[in-house]
Amino acid sequence: MNRRIVIEINFNNYGMNPNRLTREWISERIDIFRTYTLRSLLSQTNTDFLSVVKLAGGCSDIVEEELAKREPIPDLIRFGTSIESKRRIQAYVEGADELLIARIDSDDLYHRSFVQQLHDYEFQPDTIALVNQLGYLWDAVEGQMAPVFHRSPSFYVFRYQVKDFLNDHRIVIPGKGTHGYVTELPHEVIPLRNYVNVIHAANTSVKKVPAKDRLTESEMNAVLADFMGTDTANS
């Protein structure tokens, strides 16, 4: 079986905040992406994947100009509108049998072995979703981290047959269509601590790192090394 892995990231194609189309907002969010998620992607032990970073219409020129000011990003990570992203995925999966689409926000992390895990995963026949219930919550401002569990978090993977995907079949999340309902689909749980949900100075998260089971600084640095290829929370 020939399997393809896509990591899908919504950059500014969601939400009603008008600032998400401005140069100032885009520039700041690109820096945040580079500080966190990009480092997670570049640290993957298996680089046989495509990541599409999806943009709202009308801001591609600004994004390209801002990206050009910074160190180049490898071609396996591509910014583009939803239509452009769809075309890239279609070209990438041509000739393959199966497609796994993982989602992540543009400021969070996956374990550096995550792509390899997906290539190796052996599915039950009826499974269409994989859920990562175990992860960490990291307050990068306060320097705090603790392990967390979510029954149906936003760190999930959809499984497609390529022929169905190319025929525009899309998995629909039941209920309200949000990630909290993914576990109502035929799914399996990956029993590894695979994600870091990041609190940083520019997000509006009201999440607080639990006081229970907080990691020591050395433990936190070890976790970050496993997710970003760095052994310091401040690098």
C-alpha positions in Angstrom: 0.0 0.0 0.0 1.2 3.5 -1.0 0.4 6.0 1.7 0.7 9.8 1.7 0.8 12.1 4.7 -0.5 15.7 4.6 -0.3 18.1 7.6 -3.0 20.8 7.2 -2.6 24.1 8.9 -5.2 26.9 8.9 -3.2 30.2 9.0 -5.8 33.0 8.5 -8.6 31.4 6.5 -10.8 31.0 9.6 -12.2 33.7 11.9 -13.8 37.1 11.6 -10.9 39.2 12.9 -10.2 41.7 10.1 -6.6 42.1 11.4 -5.8 38.6 10.0 -5.5 40.2 6.5 -3.2 43.0 7.5 0.6 42.9 7.1 1.2 43.5 10.8 -0.9 40.5 11.8 0.5 38.3 9.1 4.1 39.2 9.9 3.6 38.5 13.6 1.9 35.2 12.9 4.6 34.0 10.5 7.2 34.7 13.2 5.1 32.6 15.7 4.7 29.8 13.1 8.5 29.8 12.6 9.1 29.8 16.3 6.9 26.9 17.1 5.2 24.8 14.4 7.8 25.1 11.7 10.5 23.8 14.0 8.3 20.9 14.9 7.8 20.1 11.1 11.5 20.5 10.3 12.4 18.2 13.2 10.3 15.3 11.8 12.4 12.1 11.6 10.6 11.2 8.4 10.3 14.1 5.9 8.0 12.1 3.5 5.0 14.5 3.9 3.4 17.6 2.6 2.3 20.5 4.8 -0.2 23.0 3.4 -0.6 26.3 5.3 -3.9 27.6 4.2 -4.5 31.3 3.6 -7.5 33.6 3.2 -8.0 35.0 -0.2 -6.5 38.4 -1.0 -3.4 38.3 1.2 -1.1 35.9 -0.8 1.1 38.8 -2.0 1.7 40.0 1.6 2.5 36.5 2.8 5.0 35.9 0.0 6.7 39.3 0.7 6.9 38.5 4.4 8.2 35.0 3.8 10.9 36.4 1.4 12.3 38.5 4.3 13.0 35.3 6.3 15.1 32.2 5.8 13.6 30.0 3.1 11.1 27.2 4.0 11.5 23.8 2.3 9.1 23.0 -0.5 7.4 20.3 1.5 5.8 23.2 3.5 3.7 25.4 1.2 1.6 28.5 1.9 -1.5 29.0 -0.3 -5.2 29.6 -0.5 -7.6 26.7 0.1 -7.9 26.2 -3.7 -4.1 26.2 -4.1 -3.7 23.8 -1.2 -6.3 21.4 -2.7 -4.4 21.4 -6.0 -1.1 20.7 -4.2 -2.6 17.8 -2.3 -4.1 16.3 -5.4 -0.7 16.4 -7.2 1.0 15.0 -4.2 -1.3 12.0 -3.8 -1.3 11.1 -7.5 -0.6 7.4 -7.8 -1.0 6.6 -4.0 -3.6 4.4 -2.4 -4.3 6.1 0.9 -4.1 9.6 2.3 -3.8 10.7 5.9 -4.6 14.4 6.6 -3.4 15.5 10.1 -4.4 18.9 11.4 -2.6 21.3 13.7 -2.8 25.0 14.5 0.0 27.3 13.3 1.4 27.7 16.8 1.3 24.1 18.2 3.7 21.1 18.0 3.7 17.5 17.0 6.2 15.0 18.2 9.1 14.7 15.8 8.3 11.0 15.3 4.7 11.8 14.3 5.0 11.5 10.5 6.8 8.2 11.0 4.1 7.0 13.3 1.5 7.7 10.6 3.5 5.9 7.9 3.8 2.9 10.2 0.2 2.9 11.6 -1.9 -0.3 11.0 -5.5 0.6 10.8 -8.6 -1.4 11.6 -10.7 -1.7 8.4 -13.5 0.8 9.3 -11.4 3.5 11.0 -11.6 6.9 9.4 -10.1 9.1 12.2 -7.1 8.9 14.5 -7.2 10.9 17.7 -4.3 12.1 19.8 -5.7 12.3 23.3 -2.4 12.7 25.2 -0.2 15.7 25.0 1.3 18.7 26.9 0.1 22.2 27.6 3.1 24.6 27.5 2.9 28.2 28.6 5.9 29.6 26.8 5.6 33.0 28.5 5.6 31.7 32.1 7.9 28.7 31.4 5.4 26.1 32.6 4.4 22.8 31.2 2.3 19.8 32.3 0.9 16.7 30.6 -2.7 16.9 29.6 -5.5 14.6 28.3 -8.4 15.6 26.1 -11.0 13.1 24.9 -11.4 14.7 21.5 -8.8 17.5 21.0 -8.0 19.4 17.8 -5.0 17.1 17.1 -6.6 14.5 14.9 -6.0 12.7 11.6 -8.5 11.8 8.8 -8.0 8.7 6.7 -9.0 8.7 3.0 -8.8 6.4 0.1 -7.0 8.5 -2.5 -9.6 7.7 -5.2 -12.4 9.0 -2.9 -10.5 12.2 -2.0 -9.8 13.0 -5.7 -13.6 12.5 -6.3 -14.2 15.3 -3.6 -15.3 13.0 -0.9 -14.7 14.7 2.5 -15.2 13.4 6.0 -17.8 15.4 7.9 -17.5 15.8 11.6 -20.9 15.1 13.2 -22.7 17.3 15.8 -21.5 20.9 15.7 -18.6 20.0 13.3 -16.0 21.0 15.8 -13.1 18.8 17.0 -14.9 17.8 20.1 -17.1 15.6 17.9 -14.4 13.8 16.0 -14.6 10.8 18.5 -18.2 10.2 17.3 -16.7 9.0 14.0 -15.2 5.5 13.7 -11.9 6.2 15.2 -8.8 4.9 17.0 -6.7 6.6 19.7 -2.9 6.9 19.3 -1.6 5.9 22.8 1.4 8.3 22.7 1.9 11.8 24.0 2.1 13.4 20.6 1.2 17.1 20.9 2.1 20.3 22.6 -0.6 23.0 22.9 1.3 26.3 23.1 0.3 29.4 25.1 2.3 32.4 23.9 2.2 36.2 24.2 0.2 36.7 21.0 -2.6 34.3 21.4 -5.9 34.8 23.3 -5.9 31.5 25.1 -7.4 31.5 28.6 -5.9 28.0 29.2 -3.8 27.6 32.3 -1.1 25.0 32.9 -2.4 22.6 35.6 -0.6 22.9 38.8 -0.7 19.1 39.2 2.2 17.2 37.6 4.0 20.3 36.3 7.3 19.4 34.7 10.7 20.6 36.1 12.8 22.8 33.8 15.0 19.9 32.7 11.9 17.7 32.0 10.4 20.5 30.0 13.6 20.9 28.0 13.6 17.2 27.3 10.0 17.4 26.0 10.9 20.3 23.7 13.8 18.4 22.4 11.4 15.7 21.3 9.1 18.1 19.6 11.3 20.9 18.2 14.8 19.5 18.2 16.0 21.9 20.9 16.9 21.3 24.5 16.0 24.7 25.8 12.7 26.3 26.3 14.2 29.7 25.7 16.0 29.1 22.4 
